[in-house]
């Protein structure tokens, strides 16, 4: 059975997330569960729409060293169905949405699932953020 579409994939906030995600090496978009997902080839690094009640949100994988600080920040929440020790959700449609922070967190999430070749390609694009 096909899942109903949860969020309009052409919504401007989804488009903004898409632009950040698809700028990463070998990133692809796949619709799953009625939502856009962004993947480093196969593994998901961003999932749009944490729940039916929060269609304009994203779920992303955190750096283990940053996870606790993010969960203590009121802008982030524990998303349903995801490991709450590694994944957080954030609403996109809030007045305090920090798009620079989201772009950094999206890149961090990508790095958590990307293979070595993809991380090397990203490091070449952003040497100041290369894993050292």
Secondary structure, DSSP 8 states (H G I E B T S, - for coil): ------S-TTSHHHHHHHHHHHTSTTEEEEEETTEEEEEETTEEEEEE-SBTTBSSEEEEE--TTTHHHHHTSTTEE--TTS-TTTEEEEESSSTT--HHHHHHHHHHHHHHH--HHHHHHHHHH-GGG---
